Amino acid sequence: MLVGHSWGGVVIGEAGDDAKVRALVYVSAFAPDRGESLTKLLSGGEPSDGAKAIRPDAQGGLIFDPASFPALFAGDVPQAEAEAMAARQLPSNPANFDAEASVAAWHDKPSFYVVTTEDRVIPADAQRFFAGRMNASPTEIAASHSGPVSQPEAVAEVIEAAAR
């Protein structure tokens, strides 16, 4: 089983094509179809407050604005912990946003989706769209984009259910 959060949904959609993978669990994650990129998905409407907070760092990688991170990315995480998360984030390669998915394993594998309803990065309606088009079993939790941190038990329950 593969579990992906945020951009990790792109990864599990591709890697999930392996015959050893039995199921996919998306946690407030992007789920592109074949031929879609994050740039294409993000251009479909008004960018979220979280998407607006993504900017290049000094080396040209993309990071979430550290000052905005606690409120927009981790609104339900204690402030000190959210600030520490912001300080430790790793940059993303800008090319990741333009790479088109060549595989969407959710077409062929059982898929589950944790919708974080208080998400200011990937809005809940976008997550519901992903879950719906992949016929995933959705579970909604009242959490920010950092639901795996703020509500690990609820996320773990979905992963455990998918494993059964």
N, C-alpha and C positions, 0 to 999 in steps of 0.2 A: 504494500500500500504506500502511496505517495501522498504527502501533505504539503500544500503550498500556501503561503500567506503573501498577499500583495502581488509583487512582480513574480513571486515564486509560483503563482498559478500558470504563468507562461511556461516555466520550467517543467512542471509536472504534466502539462498538456503535451509537451514534446516527449519527455522521458517515459511517460505512461504508456507509450506504444510498445514497450518491451513486454514480451509474453509472461514474464515473471510478475508483472504488476497486476494485482487483482482489483484494486479500487483506487479512486482518487478522492481526496478531501481538499476542497478549496475553503480557505478561511479569509474572508474579506479580500478576495483575490481576483485579479484579472483572469479571464478565461477566453482568450482569443480563439476564433475559428481559423481553419486553414486560410492563409493569405491575409490575415489581419495582423496589424501591428498595434502597439500601444498608442502610437501617434494617431493612427486611424480611429481607434476606439475613443481616444480623448478628444478628437476633433468633432465628435458627434453632437456636442452641446456646449453649454457654458461650463468652463472649467470649475472644479470644486475649489473651495478656499485652500484645501490641501495641495491640489495640483498647482495652484498659483504660487505656493511657497517652495516649490522645487527650483533650485538655482545652481549654477556652476560653482564649484569650489575653486581654490587658487590653481589647482592642477587641471581644471577642465572637466572633472567628474561632476555628476549631479548629486546634490544632497538636499535634504529638507532643511529649510532655514532654521537654524538652531533656536532662534528667539521665538519662532512660531510653533516649533515642534511640540512643546508641552500642551498647548491649547488645541492645536489642530490634529496632531497625530496621536496624542496620548492624553486626551481630555479627562479620562477616568482613572488615570494612574497618579499616585501621589507626586506632587510637584518635584521634589528632590529626585525621585526615581526617573521621572520624565526628562528632567534636565540632564541626568546622567546618560540616559538613552540617547538624547540629542548629541551629547558630546562624543559618544562612542560610535555613532553611525558611520558606515562605510559608504563611499561614493559609488554611484552606479555609472556604468559606461553609457554616454549618450546614445551610442549605437543600439543599445538595448531597446530604446523606444521606437526605433525604425525597423527593427528586425521583424520580418513577417513570419508568422507561425507556419511551419510546413506540415505539422501534425496537430491534430486536436483529439487526443486519446479519449476525451469524454464522449465522443461519438460511439465508442465501442466498449467502454469500461463503466461499471457502476460508479456513479459520482455523487458526492455529498457536498453541501455548501453551507458554511456558517456565515449568515448575514449579520453584520454588526450594524445595528440600527442607528447608532449615534455617530457613525463614521463621517468624518469631514474630509477624508482623502478620496475614498471610493464611495460615493453616496449609496445609501441602502437601496434605492431604486435601481441603480446600475447593477448592484450585486444581485438583486432579484431578477433582473434581466438575464444575467449570466446563468443563474441557477435554473431559470425557466427554460432557456433555449437548450440547455444540456440535459433537461429532464432530471436534474439532480434532486436528491432529497434535501430540502432546505430546513435549517434550524435557525431561528432568529434569536439573537441575544442583544440586550440593551448594553452596548459597549462601543467604545471608540475604535479606531483603526488598530489600536493596540489591544484588542480583545484577548489575544493569546497571553498577554501579560496581566491584564486586569481581571480576566475571568478564565484562568487556565482550566478549572474543573469543568466548566461548561463546554469548552473546546475539546477537552480530553474525552468527554462523554460522547461527542459526535465521532471522534476518531475511533473510540472503542466500539461504538455501534457499527461503524463501517467495517471494522475488522471482523465482526461476527458475520 
